[in-house]
Amino acid sequence: MRVTEAAEAYATQLSSVRRLSPATVRAYAADLRDLAAVAGDVEVTEVDLELLRDWLWRATERGDARTTIARRTASVRGFFAWALEAGLVETDPTVRLVAPKRGRALPHVATAGTLDDVLAAASARAADGDVIALRDAAVLELLYAAALRVAELCGADLDDLDRGRHTIRVVGKGSKERIVPYGAAAAHALDSYLTRARPALAARGAGSPALFLGARGGRLGTRAAYDIVSRALAPAVGADTIGPHALRHSAATHLLDGGADLRTVQELLGHASLGTTQIYTHVSSEKLTAAYRLAHPRA
């Protein structure tokens, strides 16, 4: 069996049996298509360690990030483990394939003052009742208030919102459900959106249950949410583009700076591992170190 054909079968297995997310399946499938293109779509049995090293080297030469190359390594390791189990190969060529160490970049964090200005500006744009501006203000407020992933925000339905308790039910990674609180500012923005904007947007579509709607009345997409955040936040932080995760990162860091317990922040963010949440303590530590070096006479 050739690499392309085997890769399609593997992608089906990832989706239907292992039930990985569509985005993960697409990423792994794209990696294997790239391998097939470099290898000339040879038989799976003809792929050896040298070919795989050359494939990763090419990715390094064209400037792919270390995280991308690490994912590619994971892609082929999973693929050949499956191929070995399926009897497509007799040996696994990835056994001695070494992945580059993944650097742990600190997330981009906006200051609380910067976000106050950004959110105030969004509220001002919504003051005249423009339905898109009202929606965008609510999107920004909720992303920051509840530290949501963009997919969680876009996947939320109207019924997931408990306006009385100021909570929202979201489905995170691994289809894990959690209830997340949000504050008074987000509640005000949501109330304005739900009463003054969502009915008008819903009238343009076919009755989507989504909490946030696009200009045509359908569910707001993640790409559109990314654009909402980037337009509002990028100029304020001096970046060309910046996505919704910056609001999530900022919320987590500001919670820890304000004295929130690390376990509480972990639960709020929906992290499976406390180690993932601890990256935000590094951000806070860097801020503390910078302030110390500026202020202490013997720093």
C-alpha positions as CSV (number, residue, x, y, z in Angstrom):
1,M,0.0,0.0,0.0
2,R,1.3,3.5,-0.9
3,V,1.7,6.2,1.7
4,T,-1.2,8.3,0.4
5,E,-3.7,5.4,0.5
6,A,-2.4,4.3,3.9
7,A,-2.6,7.8,5.3
8,E,-6.2,8.1,4.3
9,A,-7.0,4.8,6.1
10,Y,-5.1,6.1,9.1
11,A,-7.0,9.4,9.2
12,T,-10.3,7.4,9.1
13,Q,-9.1,5.4,12.1
14,L,-8.1,8.5,14.0
15,S,-11.5,10.1,13.4
16,S,-13.9,7.1,13.8
17,V,-12.1,4.9,16.3
18,R,-9.9,7.2,18.4
19,R,-12.3,10.1,17.9
20,L,-9.7,12.8,17.7
21,S,-10.8,16.3,16.9
22,P,-11.3,17.2,13.3
23,A,-8.6,19.8,13.5
24,T,-6.1,17.2,14.9
25,V,-7.0,14.7,12.2
26,R,-6.6,17.4,9.5
27,A,-3.2,18.3,10.8
28,Y,-1.9,14.7,10.9
29,A,-3.3,14.0,7.5
30,A,-1.6,17.1,6.1
31,D,1.7,16.0,7.6
32,L,1.4,12.6,6.0
33,R,0.5,14.1,2.6
34,D,3.6,16.2,2.8
35,L,5.6,13.1,3.6
36,A,4.1,11.4,0.6
37,A,5.0,14.4,-1.6
38,V,8.6,14.4,-0.5
39,A,8.9,10.6,-0.7
40,G,7.2,10.4,-4.1
41,D,4.3,8.4,-2.7
42,V,6.3,5.2,-2.4
43,E,5.1,2.0,-0.8
44,V,4.8,2.3,3.0
45,T,7.5,-0.4,3.3
46,E,10.0,1.8,1.4
47,V,9.9,4.6,4.0
48,D,13.0,4.3,6.2
49,L,14.7,6.3,8.9
50,E,16.9,8.2,6.4
51,L,13.9,9.4,4.4
52,L,12.1,10.5,7.5
53,R,15.1,12.5,8.7
54,D,15.4,14.1,5.3
55,W,11.7,15.0,5.5
56,L,12.1,16.7,8.9
57,W,15.3,18.4,7.7
58,R,13.5,20.0,4.8
59,A,10.8,21.3,7.1
60,T,13.6,22.8,9.3
61,E,15.3,24.4,6.3
62,R,12.1,26.2,5.2
63,G,11.7,27.7,8.6
64,D,8.9,25.5,10.2
65,A,8.5,26.1,13.9
66,R,9.9,23.5,16.3
67,T,6.4,22.8,17.5
68,T,5.4,22.0,13.9
69,I,8.3,19.7,13.4
70,A,7.5,18.0,16.8
71,R,3.9,17.5,15.7
72,R,5.2,16.0,12.4
73,T,7.3,13.6,14.3
74,A,4.3,12.6,16.4
75,S,2.3,12.2,13.2
76,V,4.6,9.7,11.6
77,R,5.2,7.8,14.9
78,G,1.5,7.3,15.3
79,F,1.1,6.4,11.6
80,F,3.8,3.7,11.7
81,A,2.6,2.3,15.0
82,W,-0.7,1.8,13.3
83,A,0.9,0.4,10.1
84,L,2.9,-2.1,12.1
85,E,-0.2,-3.2,14.0
86,A,-2.2,-3.5,10.7
87,G,0.6,-5.6,9.1
88,L,1.5,-3.0,6.5
89,V,5.1,-2.9,7.6
90,E,7.3,-5.4,9.4
91,T,9.5,-2.8,11.3
92,D,8.8,0.7,12.6
93,P,11.3,3.2,11.0
94,T,10.4,5.9,13.6
95,V,11.9,4.0,16.6
96,R,15.1,6.0,16.3
97,L,13.6,9.1,15.0
98,V,14.3,12.0,17.4
99,A,11.9,14.9,17.7
100,P,13.3,18.3,18.5
101,K,12.8,19.5,22.0
102,R,9.7,21.7,22.2
103,G,10.4,25.2,23.5
104,R,7.9,26.5,25.9
105,A,7.2,30.0,24.7
106,L,5.6,32.4,27.2
107,P,2.1,33.5,26.1
108,H,1.4,37.0,25.0
109,V,-0.2,38.9,27.8
110,A,-1.9,42.3,27.7
111,T,-1.9,44.4,30.9
112,A,-5.1,44.9,32.8
113,G,-5.0,48.6,31.9
114,T,-4.7,47.9,28.2
115,L,-7.6,45.5,28.3
116,D,-9.7,48.1,30.2
117,D,-9.1,50.5,27.3
118,V,-9.8,47.9,24.6
119,L,-13.1,46.8,26.2
120,A,-14.1,50.4,26.9
121,A,-13.6,51.2,23.3
122,A,-15.6,48.2,22.2
123,S,-18.4,49.3,24.5
124,A,-18.3,52.8,23.1
125,R,-18.6,51.4,19.5
126,A,-21.7,49.4,20.6
127,A,-23.4,52.4,22.2
128,D,-25.3,53.4,19.1
129,G,-26.9,50.0,18.9
130,D,-25.1,48.5,15.9
131,V,-25.8,44.8,16.1
132,I,-22.3,43.7,15.0
133,A,-20.6,46.1,17.5
134,L,-22.9,44.8,20.3
135,R,-22.0,41.2,19.4
136,D,-18.3,42.0,19.2
137,A,-18.3,43.7,22.6
138,A,-19.9,40.7,24.2
139,V,-17.5,38.3,22.5
140,L,-14.5,40.3,23.8
141,E,-15.9,40.6,27.3
142,L,-16.8,36.9,27.6
143,L,-13.5,35.6,26.2
144,Y,-11.6,37.6,28.8
145,A,-14.1,37.2,31.7
146,A,-14.3,33.4,31.4
147,A,-10.9,32.8,29.9
148,L,-12.5,30.7,27.2
149,R,-10.9,29.0,24.2
150,V,-12.2,30.4,21.0
151,A,-13.7,27.0,20.0
152,E,-15.5,26.9,23.3
153,L,-17.0,30.3,22.8
154,C,-18.1,29.6,19.2
155,G,-19.5,26.2,20.2
156,A,-21.6,27.5,23.0
157,D,-25.4,27.5,22.5
158,L,-27.9,30.0,23.9
159,D,-29.1,27.3,26.4
160,D,-25.6,27.0,27.8
161,L,-25.8,30.5,29.3
162,D,-27.2,30.9,32.8
163,R,-27.8,34.6,33.0
164,G,-29.1,34.5,36.5
165,R,-26.0,32.8,37.9
166,H,-23.5,34.5,35.5
167,T,-22.2,31.1,34.3
168,I,-21.7,29.4,31.0
169,R,-21.4,25.7,30.2
170,V,-18.7,24.9,27.6
171,V,-17.2,21.8,26.1
172,G,-13.4,21.9,26.0
173,K,-10.7,19.6,24.8
174,G,-11.4,15.9,25.0
175,S,-15.2,16.7,25.0
176,K,-14.9,17.7,28.7
177,E,-17.7,19.9,29.9
178,R,-17.3,22.5,32.6
179,I,-19.2,25.4,34.1
180,V,-17.4,28.7,34.0
181,P,-18.4,32.0,35.8
182,Y,-18.2,35.4,34.3
183,G,-18.4,38.9,35.9
184,A,-20.6,41.9,35.9
185,A,-19.0,43.6,32.9
186,A,-19.4,40.6,30.7
187,A,-23.0,40.1,32.0
188,H,-23.9,43.6,31.0
189,A,-22.4,43.2,27.5
190,L,-24.2,39.9,27.1
191,D,-27.5,41.3,28.1
192,S,-27.1,44.1,25.6
193,Y,-26.2,41.7,22.9
194,L,-29.0,39.2,23.7
195,T,-31.8,41.9,23.9
196,R,-30.6,44.4,21.2
197,A,-28.6,42.4,18.7
198,R,-29.1,38.7,18.6
199,P,-32.8,38.8,17.6
200,A,-31.9,40.9,14.6
201,L,-29.0,38.6,13.6
202,A,-31.2,35.5,14.2
203,A,-33.8,36.9,11.8
204,R,-31.2,36.7,9.0
205,G,-30.6,33.0,9.4
206,A,-32.4,29.7,9.9
207,G,-32.8,29.7,13.7
208,S,-29.3,28.6,14.9
209,P,-29.2,27.7,18.6
210,A,-25.7,29.3,18.8
211,L,-25.1,31.9,21.5
212,F,-23.0,34.0,19.1
213,L,-24.3,34.5,15.5
214,G,-22.5,35.7,12.4
215,A,-23.7,38.5,10.1
216,R,-25.8,36.1,8.2
217,G,-27.5,34.6,11.2
218,G,-25.5,31.3,11.4
219,R,-23.1,30.3,14.2
220,L,-20.1,32.6,14.6
221,G,-17.0,30.8,13.3
222,T,-13.7,30.7,15.0
223,R,-12.0,32.6,12.1
224,A,-14.5,35.4,12.5
225,A,-14.0,35.4,16.3
226,Y,-10.2,35.6,15.7
227,D,-10.7,38.6,13.5
228,I,-12.9,40.3,16.1
229,V,-10.1,40.0,18.7
230,S,-7.3,40.9,16.4
231,R,-9.0,44.1,15.2
232,A,-9.7,45.2,18.7
233,L,-6.5,44.1,20.5
234,A,-3.6,44.1,18.0
235,P,-3.3,47.9,17.7
236,A,-3.4,48.2,21.5
237,V,-0.5,45.9,22.1
238,G,1.5,46.9,19.0
239,A,1.1,43.6,17.2
240,D,0.2,42.9,13.5
241,T,-2.2,40.2,14.5
242,I,-3.2,38.7,17.9
243,G,-5.8,36.0,18.5
244,P,-8.4,35.1,21.2
245,H,-5.9,33.1,23.1
246,A,-4.2,36.3,24.2
247,L,-7.4,37.1,26.2
248,R,-7.3,33.7,27.8
249,H,-3.6,34.0,28.6
250,S,-4.2,37.5,30.0
251,A,-7.2,36.4,32.1
252,A,-5.2,33.5,33.7
253,T,-2.2,35.7,34.4
254,H,-4.3,38.5,35.9
255,L,-6.2,36.0,38.1
256,L,-2.9,34.7,39.5
257,D,-1.5,38.2,40.0
258,G,-4.7,39.0,41.9
259,G,-4.1,36.1,44.3
260,A,-6.2,33.3,42.8
261,D,-5.1,29.7,43.6
262,L,-3.3,27.8,40.9
263,R,-5.8,24.9,41.2
264,T,-8.7,27.2,40.8
265,V,-7.2,28.7,37.7
266,Q,-6.6,25.2,36.3
267,E,-10.2,24.3,36.8
268,L,-11.4,27.6,35.3
269,L,-9.2,27.0,32.2
270,G,-10.1,23.4,31.9
271,H,-6.5,22.2,31.9
272,A,-6.1,18.5,32.4
273,S,-2.6,19.0,33.9
274,L,-1.5,21.5,36.5
275,G,1.8,21.8,34.6
276,T,0.0,23.4,31.7
277,T,-1.5,26.1,34.0
278,Q,1.9,26.7,35.7
279,I,3.2,28.5,32.6
280,Y,1.2,31.5,33.7
281,T,3.2,31.6,37.0
282,H,6.3,32.0,34.8
283,V,4.7,35.0,33.2
284,S,4.0,36.5,36.6
285,S,7.5,35.7,37.8
286,E,9.0,37.5,34.8
287,K,6.9,40.6,35.6
288,L,8.1,40.4,39.2
289,T,11.7,40.0,38.2
290,A,11.5,43.0,35.8
291,A,9.9,45.2,38.5
292,Y,12.6,44.1,41.0
293,R,15.4,44.9,38.6
294,L,14.0,48.4,37.9
295,A,13.2,49.2,41.5
296,H,15.8,47.6,43.8
297,P,19.0,49.6,44.4
298,R,21.1,46.5,44.4
299,A,19.5,44.6,41.6
